[in-house]
């Protein structure tokens, strides 16, 4: 969850195990932290349910 204008600093990115980006339609290039976290947690839980069913 980086800076709205510049994202995560390069040094911070290098310390991450993985990076995630959320594709968006239109001219909006960013979400606020609460919106981004909600979208990530929703997808994480969705994938967990799919794996549990298999």
N, C-alpha and C positions, 0 to 999 in steps of 0.2 A: 504494500500500500504506500506508494511513493508520492512525491510532490506532483500536484496537478499539472504543472507546466512542463516539468523535466523528468518526471518519473523517479525511479530509484537511482541513486548515485552509482557509478560504475563499481566502486569499491564495495558497496553494499551488495550489488548484484553478484559479484565474485564470491561472496560468502554464502550465497543461497544454495540450497540443495537443488532447487528447481524454481523456475519463474513461470508465472501464469499471466496471460492476457485475456481480456474479455472482449470478444468481437462486438462491435456496435454499428448500427446503421445510422445513416444521416451524418450531420455535421458535428455531433457530440463526440468529443475525443476523450472524455473522462467521466468517472462517476465519483461521488463522494465516498468516503471510507465505509460508511454504514451500508450504502447500496452495494458496493463491491464485495464486502464481506458477506452480505446476505446472499448474493448470487453465487459466490464460491461455496458457502456452506450448503446451499440448496443442492448444487451439483454434486458435492461430496456425498450428501445423504442419498441422493438419487442413485448414484453409482453403487453405494453400499447396499441399497435395497435390491438392485439388479443382481449383484454378486451373491447376496443371500438367497435369492430365488433359484440360482443355478447350482 
